[in-house]
Amino acid sequence: MNDGGRWRGVAAGYSGVGALLVAGPLLGPGYLLLRDAVSTPRSYLTDSALGLGDAAPRAVPQDALLAALSPIVDGGFIVKAILVLALWAAAYGAAVLARELLRAPIGAQLVAATVALWNPYVAERLLQGHWSLLTGYAALPWTALAAYRIRAARGGIAPWAALTGSLAAAGLTPTGALLAGCTALALVRWRQLPVALALSVAASAPWLVATTLSGAGAEPSDPAGIAAFAARAEPGLATLGSLAGLGGIWNSQAVPASRTTLLAVLGTVLLLVIVALGLRTVASTADDSATGHIRRALLVLAACAILLPALGATTWGMYTLEWLVAGVPGAGLLRDTQKYVALAMPAYALCAAAGCVALSRRLSATTTHPAVPATVAAIFVALITLPLSDLAWGVGGAVRAVHYPNGWHRVIEQVDGPGDVAVLPGGMFRKFHYSGTAPVLDPAPRMLPNDVMQTGVLPVRGRIVSGEGARAAQVETLLLQGGSPTELARLGVGWVLVEHGTPGPLGASATTLTQLEPRYQDADLALYHVPGVVEQGGSVTAQRSLANAAHVLWAALLVAGPLITLGARARSRTKARR
């Protein structure tokens, strides 16, 4: 192996070790069940999994992917594998970006990888359960790298294929698709924009088609979500400072312990100093090549990714966003503005690598010791990681695998007829004895073979953000008021699942349950059958066909992009040997 290949192996291995160190508690048996993250042994290709329910398709195409693969491979393993791969890809992608755009030596590449992996954004999104969003985050350096090669007209079709694969990987979630799409469109040349835009739309096809077909995106989102999901100032830092330090998630409970103390200030200051050391190199206008343009464009993206969410947290900024989401269907994707801080990561990684090189050169001018670059890189890595040391091992053990009670399997076996499933207690979040102290999304929609009705109502920071599930809200109200089985059946409810031991309103539902047919009962779960269910019809065949086609297109892009890239590179290496 030549030196270049050896150092690439070092960067890849370093990134892999870092990813395993972060995700360690998930490596054993069990399932990720934490706040918004729900993995199950198997999921099903229901209307909701395709995004065709009455709720907004926020988990498209990830739910359909799991439904397609989990009959073959355990669904919990799939989620854990994707998460570990995403953490590795984020770190290694940053290292490769530093190597390509800065010609950075291996020490500086490892600093870039550390910045991409070991930061508050990763910690907070892990604690919030946004494993699929981290896939979009991981795709950003690879998207930038592909855009650079396209802009530089290097490699023929391979860079376009790489961009296609990156956009599709990011498209596992709608926000990820927006992140990668914005990055691609900001970096390619003007004449390349139409193709890049077409690829971005194609990679977003599952949720765009689902939104159009279901009509869930036709209604504006609840403006209350803007204040509820606004970026939050951390201790000792204003909102701007928190965002500049790659933190500031809206949920104060989804932060590592170190970010609740003055370590948040120390970590932010150290990170910004390291970034500032390389800012001049990355921003240099002396280089007017494709490399220089990409570096400067990434800096502009980073500035926007920090300043705009900060402005969105001000009074007039929230007013503007409330007006936007109230009047523009689909604008609800913008309510969690801190998500978009991810766009700063590639520029931060480049600046940190450049700062490592710059400081090494200055110190090397005063001493001839050959260990200076390695020492500086090691110091930078320590300064980045130590203030956030509790990111290690699942953010202090909070991100870990859990085990479902056997009753879930029995319930799945009993749901053997038509009709949607209504769930009690009311609400979408649960606290089970087996899931820990943090609230978790109800696993029933991803566990059961029939569609599970969800209102989409979210309690956030003392506010109630309304959802899109009108029929689900009607059914929940009916149950809490003790409505009749006939009314439930008329609304298409064939089953009622009661999840014991978790907080939430039950109202007068006992009156309804006594009139239903019990199918299963244990300490954790109770399942009831509603006789005479009136089929609501679900999505029509044409809608399901279109939704399936959109998912097939996305999957084809996800697979074809990397395969074409690898094939083109293999042919290039073969020609080089000749």
N, C-alpha and C positions, 0 to 999 in steps of 0.2 A: 504493500500500500504506500502511495506517495505521501509527502507531508500534508498536502491539501486534504486528501482523503482521511488521513489520520486525525487531523484537527477537526474535520467535520464530524467524525465519529466521537470525538471528545465532547463537542458541543451537543450532539444528539444524546449522548449518554448522560451528560450533566443535566440536560433538560428532563430526561426520563427519571433520573433519581429525584429531582425536585418535584416532579408530578407525583411520584409515589410517596414522597415524604408528606405532601399536602393531603393526598387522598388515602393515606394508610388505613384508617379504620373501616373504609369501605371494601377493602380487599378480601375480607372473609365472607362467609355466607350471609345472606340477608338482603334487605331492600332499602333503598334510599327513600325515606319518608320524613321530610322536614319542610315545614311551611309550604312553599309552592311546589316542591319536588315530591312527586308520587311515582314510585315504580312498583310494579306488581308482577307476579309470576307470569301471568298472561293477560293480554288485553284483546279487545275484539273490534272489528271494523264496523262499528256502529255509525249512525248518521253523525253523532257528535264527534267521533274520531276523524271523520272527513270534513268537519267544520260546517255541517249542514243543519245543526240544531238552531234554536232561537237565540243562543248566546253567541257573542262575537268569537270568531275562530282564532283565538289567541294561541292555541296549542297545536296548530297545523303547520307543517305536516308531521310533527314529532309523534303525535298520537297514532296516526296512520302507519308510520314506520314501525312503531312498536307492535301495533296490531298485526302487521304483516310478518314480522320476524319472531315474535314471542311464541308462536306455536312450534317453532323450530329450536330456538335458543331461549333460555329463561330470560324474561323481561328485565329482571333485576340486574342480571349480568350485563345485558345490553346497555342499560343506562350507565352502569359503573364503568364499562369499557369506553363508552363515548366520552364520559367526563374525564377519565384519565388521559385519553388520547387528546382531548381538547387542551388540557393543561400542558401536556407535552408539546403540542403543536404551537401554542402561544409562545412558549419559551424558545423552542428551537427556531420558530419562524422569526422571532426578533433577532436571534443570533445570525441567521442567514441574511436578514435584511441589513444588519450592521456590516457583515462581510461584503455584501454586494455594493452597498451604497457608500461605504466609508473605507473599504479595504481594511477593515479593522482586524488586528491580530486576535488570537484566540482568547486572551485574557479579557479584552474589551468585548468580544462576542459573548462571553459568559456573563459579563456585567449587564449587557442588553437582555439576555435571557432571564436574569434575575429580576430586573425591573418589570418585565412582562408577566412573570409568574408571581412574584412576591410583592404584592401591593394591596392596599385596602379594597380596591374594586373587586379583586378576585375573592378576598375574604368575605366581603359583605354579600356578594352575589351567591357564594356558596351557602352562607347562612340563610339567605332568603330562599334558597332552593332553586335558583335559576341555572340549572345545569345546562339546559339547551341554549340559553343566552351566551354562556361561556364558549359554546361552539362558534357562535358568531364572532365573539371577541377573539378567539384563536385564529379565525380566518383573516383577520385584518392585516397582519404583516405579510401573509401569503398573497393577499389581494394586492397590496402595495408592490410586492416584488413582481407579480405578474404584470401589473400596469407599467412598472418601470421597463420591463423587457419588451412590452408592446410598444411603448413610447420610443424606446431605443431601436426598434425594429430588429430585435435579436431573436433568432430561433424559429422564424416562420410561424407555423401553426401552434407550436408547443406553448408559447405564452398565452395565447387565446384559450387553449384547452385548460391551462392552469388557472386562468381567471374564471372560466366556467365552473371548474370544480370548486374553487374557493367560494364563489357566489352561492353555489348550491349547498355547500356545507354550512355556510352562514345562514342560508334560508331554512334551516331546521326550525327557526322561529321567526315570526314577522319582523321583530326588532332587529334580529341578526341580519336579515336580508337588507333592511334599511341601512345598517351600519356599513356592511360590505359594499352595497350599491353606491352609497355616498362616497366612499373611499375610491372606488373604481372611477366614478364619473369625475371626481376632482383631479385625478392623476393622468388620465389618458389625454391624447391630443384631441383638438376640436373635431378633426375629421374622423376620429375613432369613436366619438361619442355615440352615434346611432347604434353601432354594433354593441358597445358596452351597455347601453340602455336596454337594448333588446335582450341581452343575456341576463341583465338584472331582473327584468320583467318575467322572463322564462323561469328563472330560479325562484321567483316569488309566486309562480302560478298557483300552487295549492291554496294559499290563503287569499289571493286575489279572486280566484274563481269561487272559493267557498263564500267569501264575503258578498260577491255578486249574486250567487244563487240563493243563499239563505236569507238575504235581506237584512242580516244582523248589522251590517255596516251602513245601511241606509239611514238608520236613526242616529242622531248625534249622541255623543257620550254625555254622562252626567258631569256638568262643570264642577261639581264638588270634588271630583277626583284631582283637579289641578292643585288645590291647596293641600289635599291629603297626601299627594305623591310628590310634593315639591322637595327639592334638595334641602338637606338639614345641616346646620352648623354643628361641628363637633367641638368638644371641650377645648377652649383656648384658641379656637379658630373660627373666623367668620365663615359664612357659607362659601365665599370665594376661595378662602384658604383651604377649606375642606375639599372642595372640588379640585383645586390645584394639586392637592396631595392624593388625588384619585380616590377620595372617600366621599362621604356626605349622603349616603343612601337615606331615603325617607324614613325607614323603619329603625328606630333607635335600639330595638331589641335584636336586630340582625347585624350586629357589629361585634368584632372580637373585643375581648376585655381591654386590650391595650389601647384601643381607640376611644375608650371612655375615660382615660386619664390624660395627664400632660404628655405621655408618650406619643399621643397623636400629634402634638406640636413638634416634638423632637423628630419624629419620623418624617413629618411633612417638610420641616426645614432641611433635614439632611437630604431628602430626595430632591428638593428644589435646588439645593446647592450643587448636587451632583449633575443635575440636568443643566444648570446654568453654566457649568464649566465647559460643556460642549456646545452650547447654544450658538456661539459665534461661528464655529466650524460648520455646523449643520445649516445655518442661515446664510452662509457666505454667498455673495452674488458674483464672486469671481468665476465660479463654475457655471457656465451657461449651457452645459450639456443636459441630457435627459436626467442624469444623476442629480445634478444641482436642482433642477426643477422639481423632481420628486421630493427631495429633502425639504425644500422650502414649502411645497404644497402640503406636506405632512405637518409642518409647523403651523400653517394657517388652520388646518383642520383641528389641531390640538387647541389652538387659541379659541376657536369657535366652540369646541366641545367643553371648554371650561367656562368661558364668559357667558354663553347663551343660557345654560342651566342656572348660572348664578343670577342672571337677569330674570329668568323665569321664576325665581324664588322671591323676587321683590313684589311689592303690592301692585304696581302697575304692570309688572310682567305677568303676574297671576291673572290680573284682569284681562290682559290681552289674550292669554291662553284660554281662559274661560270663554271669552267671546268666540275664539276659534273653534273649540271643541263643541260648543253649543250650536254653531252654524255650519260646520263642515263635517259631513259624515266621514268616519275613519280617522279623524284627527285625534281620537283618544289614544292612538299609539304614541303621541307626544307627551302624555301626562306625566309619565315617570321620566323626567328630564335627565336625572342622574345616570340613567342607562347609557346615555350618549357620551359620557365621559370616556367610554371605551375608545373613542376615536383619537384620544390623546396618546394612547399607549405606544403606537409605532414611533411617533416623534420623541417621546420620552426615552424609549429604548435607544434610539439613535443618538440623542444628546448625551445620555449616560455613557455610551460606548465612546463617543468622541471626547467626552471629558476625561475618561480614563486614559485615552491615548495622549491627549494634550498634557495632562499632569505628568504622565510617565516621561514624556519628552523633556519637560522642564526639569524634572529631577535628574534625568539622565545627563543633562548638560552640566550638572554639578558633581556627578559621580559616575564612574564607569562600571559599577556593579551590575552584572547581567540580570540580577533578580528584581530589578526595579519595576519593570512592567507587571510581573506576576504579583509582586507585593502590593502595588497600587490596586490591581484588580481585586485581590483578596480583601483589601481594606474597603473598597467600594461595596463589594458583596456583603461584608459584615455590617457596614453602615446602613445598607438597604434592609437587611433581614432582621437584625437584632431588635429594633424598635417594634417590629411586628412578629416577634418570635412565636406568638401564639397562633399564627397561621398554620404552623406545623401540626401534623397528625390530626387532620380534619378540623382545623380551627379549634384546637384545644379539646378535641374529642366530640364536639357538637355535631359534626357531619359524620355520621356513622350508620352502619347497617342495622336494621331492625327486623324482627320476625313477626309475621302475622299469625294470629290464632288460627287453629285448624277450622274454626267455625266458618271462616270465609269460604273455604273449599266446599263445605256442605251447602252453604247458601247458593254458590254458583251452580251446584248440581240441581238444586231445587227450582231455580228459575228456568222453567222448561216450557213456557207458554208466551203468548203475545202480551203486549202492553208495556208501557214505560214503567220505570221504578221511581217511586217517591221515597224520600229518606227523612227520617226523624232522628234527633231533634232538628229543628229548623236551622238554617244557616249552612254555609259551605265549609266552615273550618271546625276541626275536631281537636280534642286532647284525649288521646288514648293512654291507657296505662303502659302500653308497650312502645309508645312512640316518643316518650320523653316529655319535657315540660313545655316545649314550644308548640304553638298551634300548628296544625297540619291540614292541608286540603283533604277533604273527604276522599278516600281511595275508591269508594264505590263506583264512580263513573268509569274508572279505568280497570276495575276488577270484574264487573258483571257483564254478561253477554247482551243485555238489553240496554237501551238508552236510559240513563239516569237523569232525572230532571234537576236542574240547578238554576237558581234565580240569578246568579252573578252578583248578588249584593255583597259588598266588601266593607267590613268595619276597619277603618284605617285612621289611626291617630285621633281617636275620639269622634270621628265623623263616619257617616254612613254614605257610601258611594253606591248608587243604585246600579243594577245590572240590566241586561237585555232580556232575561228569561221571563217574558210576560206570562206564558202558560204555566211555567214552573212556580212563579209567584202566586198565581191563582190557586194552584194545587196546594201549595204550602199553607196559604191562608185557610183553605177549606179544611185541611187536616187539623190545624191548630184551633179551628172553631168547632171541631167535632162533626164535620159534615158526613153525609150518608155515603155508603159504598156506591150507590147508584150514580151520584154526582161524580165520584172519582172515576168510575168506569166510563162515564160520558166524556170525561176529559182525557181518556186514553191511558189511564193509570191501571196497570194490571197487577202491580206488586207494591207493597210498602215494606221497607226495610227500617228497622229500629236499631240504632247503634247505642247500646247501653254504656253508661259510665262516662259519657262525654258531656260537657256543659252545652246548653242550648235550650230553646223554648220547646215545650211539648204541648202547652195549652190544654185544650180539651180533646186531644187526639185519642185518649183512651176510649172515649165514646165510640169513635170510628173503629178502632182496632178490635173491640169486642164483637163487631158485626162482620169481621173478615175471617177468612179461613187460615188458621195457623199452619205454616209449613215447616218452620224450623225455629228452635228456641235454645239458647244457651246463655251463659253469663254475659257474653259480649254482644250477641246479635239475635234478632228475632225477625223472621220473614213471614209476611202475610200475603195471601193471594186475594185479589179483588175479582169477584165473579162478574161475568157479563161485560168484560171490557169492550169498549167501542174503539176499534182500530182507528187511529188518526191518519194512518196511511204512510207516515214518515215521508222522507224525500221521494219524489217520483223517480222512476227508473232513469229518465233522461238526465236528471240532476246528478244522481249517483254516478252515471256513466261519465259525465263531464268532470266531476270531482275526481273520479278515479283516473281519468286521462291526465288531469293536471298533476296528480301525484306520480303517475308513471313518467311524465315528462321530467319532473324534478329528479326522480330517481335515476333516470337515464343520464341527465347532466351530471349528477353526483358521481356516477360510476365512469362515464365516458371521459370526463375531464381528466382525471388522474391517469387513466389508461392511455389516452392519446399522448399525454405529456411524457409518460414513461417510455412509450414506444418511440416517440420522436427523439428522445434523448439517447435511447439505446442505439437507434440508427446513426445518430451523430457520433457516438463513441466508436461505432464500428467503422465508419468512414475515416475517423481520425487515426485509427490503428492502421488502416490501409495506406 
